């Protein structure tokens, strides 16, 4: 079972309470907890890929940390980013590798 997420409330609770509620309760509470349909490992690989493809590097750090916790290996992350470089762009891959290297060398 996915752990209870509070990042939305922690960072945006007072400023955007409804967004924070949806983030924590729906996205991370309901969607991420559907482990019978898709494992946390696979959800992490998909999420990381989507963030890289979209150039959303601000969120990538947290999701790479979560991917590591969810069992996504350094070799898998390296292969994912290498593969995405041809579809999402070489500069995005370089940016993603910089962040991944920090997370996986911790």
VENFENNOR-V551682 format. One record per residue. N is the residue number from 1. RES is the residue in one letter. D_LAST is the distance of its C-alpha to the last C-alpha in Angstrom with 2 decimals. Layout:
BEGIN
[[N & RES & D_LAST] [N & RES & D_LAST]]
END
This chain:
BEGIN
[[1 & X & 25.38] [2 & X & 22.99] [3 & X & 21.95] [4 & X & 23.95] [5 & X & 22.63] [6 & X & 23.59] [7 & X & 21.78] [8 & X & 25.12] [9 & X & 27.06] [10 & X & 24.52] [11 & X & 24.49] [12 & X & 27.85] [13 & X & 29.93] [14 & X & 32.49] [15 & X & 32.59] [16 & X & 32.66] [17 & X & 33.19] [18 & X & 34.34] [19 & X & 31.44] [20 & X & 29.04] [21 & X & 31.07] [22 & X & 31.04] [23 & X & 27.29] [24 & X & 26.54] [25 & X & 29.55] [26 & X & 30.42] [27 & X & 27.38] [28 & X & 24.84] [29 & X & 27.57] [30 & X & 29.96] [31 & X & 28.49] [32 & X & 25.03] [33 & X & 26.85] [34 & X & 29.08] [35 & X & 27.21] [36 & X & 30.46] [37 & X & 30.81] [38 & X & 27.24] [39 & X & 24.22] [40 & X & 21.07] [41 & X & 19.32] [42 & X & 22.01] [43 & X & 22.13] [44 & X & 18.47] [45 & X & 19.24] [46 & X & 22.36] [47 & X & 20.93] [48 & X & 18.16] [49 & X & 21.00] [50 & X & 23.34] [51 & X & 21.10] [52 & X & 20.49] [53 & X & 24.21] [54 & X & 25.25] [55 & X & 23.10] [56 & X & 21.68] [57 & X & 18.40] [58 & X & 18.45] [59 & X & 18.03] [60 & X & 15.66] [61 & X & 12.42] [62 & X & 13.54] [63 & X & 14.81] [64 & X & 11.85] [65 & X & 9.97] [66 & X & 13.32] [67 & X & 13.65] [68 & X & 10.68] [69 & X & 12.41] [70 & X & 15.64] [71 & X & 14.91] [72 & X & 14.55] [73 & X & 13.05] [74 & X & 11.37] [75 & X & 14.96] [76 & X & 16.50] [77 & X & 14.57] [78 & X & 15.48] [79 & X & 19.01] [80 & X & 19.36] [81 & X & 18.58] [82 & X & 20.80] [83 & X & 23.51] [84 & X & 23.39] [85 & X & 23.75] [86 & X & 27.37] [87 & X & 28.15] [88 & X & 26.23] [89 & X & 26.21] [90 & X & 24.58] [91 & X & 23.43] [92 & X & 21.70] [93 & X & 19.86] [94 & X & 18.76] [95 & X & 17.58] [96 & X & 15.74] [97 & X & 14.07] [98 & X & 12.87] [99 & X & 11.20] [100 & X & 10.00] [101 & X & 8.52] [102 & X & 6.37] [103 & X & 5.53] [104 & X & 5.50] [105 & X & 3.83] [106 & X & 0.00]]
END
